[in-house]
Amino acid sequence: MNGEFTRVIANGTVAAHYGTFRAHLVVAGERIAAFSGDDGVLAGADEVIDATGLVVMPGSAVGAR
């Protein structure tokens, strides 16, 4: 994705303000690029973190700049 380092937090339960759902969380550089149910995103990742059985809470720990 745009030549940036891509990390995928895979197989987690995403908890967002609008609900919870199972998904891969794709991070490009320092930003959340996508939520995906497609395992194809794993093949293009520079790093994959397995979050099976864990809750992923995007945006809950954002540093101020």
C-alpha positions as CSV (number, residue, x, y, z in Angstrom):
1,M,0.0,0.0,0.0
2,N,1.8,3.1,-1.3
3,G,5.2,1.6,-0.6
4,E,4.8,2.0,3.2
5,F,5.6,-0.8,5.7
6,T,2.4,-2.8,6.0
7,R,1.4,-4.6,9.2
8,V,-1.7,-6.8,9.5
9,I,-3.2,-7.6,12.9
10,A,-4.9,-10.8,11.8
11,N,-7.9,-12.8,13.1
12,G,-8.8,-10.4,15.9
13,T,-12.2,-9.3,17.3
14,V,-12.3,-5.6,16.4
15,A,-14.1,-3.5,19.0
16,A,-15.1,-0.1,17.5
17,H,-17.6,2.5,18.7
18,Y,-20.2,1.1,16.3
19,G,-19.9,-2.6,17.3
20,T,-17.6,-5.7,17.4
21,F,-16.7,-7.9,14.4
22,R,-14.0,-10.4,13.3
23,A,-11.5,-8.9,10.9
24,H,-7.9,-8.3,9.9
25,L,-6.7,-4.8,10.7
26,V,-4.4,-3.5,8.0
27,V,-1.9,-0.7,9.1
28,A,0.1,1.1,6.4
29,G,2.8,3.2,7.9
30,E,1.3,4.6,11.0
31,R,-2.3,4.7,9.9
32,I,-5.1,2.2,9.8
33,A,-5.7,1.5,6.1
34,A,-8.5,-1.0,6.2
35,F,-10.5,-3.7,8.0
36,S,-10.7,-6.8,5.9
37,G,-12.2,-10.2,6.0
38,D,-10.1,-11.3,3.0
39,D,-7.1,-13.5,3.8
40,G,-5.4,-12.1,0.7
41,V,-4.2,-9.1,2.7
42,L,-2.0,-11.4,4.7
43,A,0.1,-12.3,1.6
44,G,1.0,-8.6,0.9
45,A,2.0,-7.7,4.5
46,D,5.5,-7.0,5.7
47,E,4.5,-8.3,9.2
48,V,1.6,-10.3,10.4
49,I,0.6,-10.3,14.1
50,D,-1.8,-13.1,15.1
51,A,-4.6,-11.7,17.3
52,T,-6.7,-14.9,17.4
53,G,-8.7,-14.9,20.7
54,L,-7.8,-11.2,21.3
55,V,-9.7,-8.0,21.1
56,V,-8.3,-5.2,18.9
57,M,-9.3,-1.7,19.8
58,P,-8.2,0.7,17.0
59,G,-7.8,4.3,18.0
60,S,-8.0,3.7,21.8
61,A,-4.3,4.6,22.4
62,V,-3.4,7.4,20.0
63,G,-0.4,9.6,20.9
64,A,-0.8,13.3,20.6
65,R,1.5,15.1,18.1
